[in-house]
Amino acid sequence: MLTSLPGLALHPRSLAAADGAEFGLARTDAGARLAVLAPVGSPLLAEFEGETSEHAGQTLLLGPTSPQNAVALRGHLPWLRPGLLGLRTSAGLGDRLGLATPGHVAAVRSVGGRIAPIFAQQSIREMTRTGRTPQQVMDDATWGIFQEGWREGVGADADHLKTKADIDACLAAGFTFFTIDPGEYVDAAADTAVERTLRAKYAVLPWPDLVTTAAGLRNAYVGKRIEIEDRVLAFEEETLLRAAVKYGRAVAHVARMYRHLTDGRPPTTVELEVSVDETDTPTSHAEHVFIARELRRLGVRWVSLAPRYVGRFEKGVDYIGDLAEFTADFAGHAAIARALGPYKLSLHSGSDKFSIYPIAAEQTRGLVHLKTAGTSYLEALHTVAQLDPATFREIYVFARERYETDKVSYHVSAQLAVAPLPETVTDADLPALLDQFDAREILHVTFGSVLKERRGDGSSRFYDRLMGLLRANPEAYAVNLERHFIRHLRPFVRGA
Ligand SMILES: [Zn+2]
């Protein structure tokens, strides 16, 4: 038995038996090590790398948390392999540092395990900014899931994919949930374009890709009344022209990406999300209907869709906008998702949107996916602020320097002039900076710069210290994450 070997400090929830061997994750001075105990001569041992020793007819292998060992472990412990979540209420808990999964698991358990989780989730953009590969994102989640013994199933979200090469890289790493972002094919100018421009743009849509003609699409919509539960959407010609010009190319792109994703692969092994959340103007109900009907006509199947809702979804802070207006908008989208799917509505930039969670849960009747990412990095900074105020202060000073540059690719409205000056905040008050709107956004969008910043001698300025602190204090980080994510997940637990 692994547990009877002396001197091995094992994470108790990691212990598992499969295929004649025992597995566990050990804490050692050199960090986490995979422990495998199998009969001497077991061929299974050859799949793993590490040092071996013999104990009463058994071989103990102690190995690194390496890619090879992650692959081998997933081969023997099926719950580590991402699967499909289908229409279950679900949440994506993205993790830019690769150390958050234990805290995420704790939060999902705390709400009764009733939210289907995605622990491996990162967009190609964020992978580039954090210098991680799809395989590292997958493996970091694997080790966290293994450590905490989460056996109730997981998905893995290759987020905001824009190209076929993105799909291939994430398929190879074992991702199962593919978020296709056709944002660059969305023509938001269609909202306000004059008739002549609209007609000209409509005429040159990629008709072969859409497998119809200008006249054919017109006939399918204009003058039609589309019933969605107790609502009726009337498509006038202008409604169709605006929807088609705005989203027609995006629909064609998603269909191309979907065909690539499912090429030579049963569609039942992967699931698709369609996201147009990162675009300039809200998706109207008629446009949502257009997107869903056209994707379906082109043979695309998806489990969730992220329209661009009304209001502002800024990073890491609560919803900004009128709640009554949001409720009315969201209710319509939820009805469409039920009537034309069913599929889930996805809430992107979903972290910290506490004021709309109850609305989203109620209106979708549980057909909802919540997606968060950067907020786990903010909890890492929160932990650093508690453990090492000097390092956190240095990060905050640096983040303020970077903000005007780094904010460009994000939807944020924080102002440097409003965020507290570092020298006016006492050490004891530093953690509270994470609760101040402007400081929080400033810290949120500068993560890439913070993680990548190097000193003159090439050594990391913050990354090694940050990771060292979190690795040395895993409980402190996990406790912060658990508390923070219970607030995210609880509103989505039905009947709670
Ligand atoms: Zn998004």
Residues whose N, C-alpha, C, O or C-beta is under 5 A from the ligand:
A	BS01	ZN	D277 H348 S349
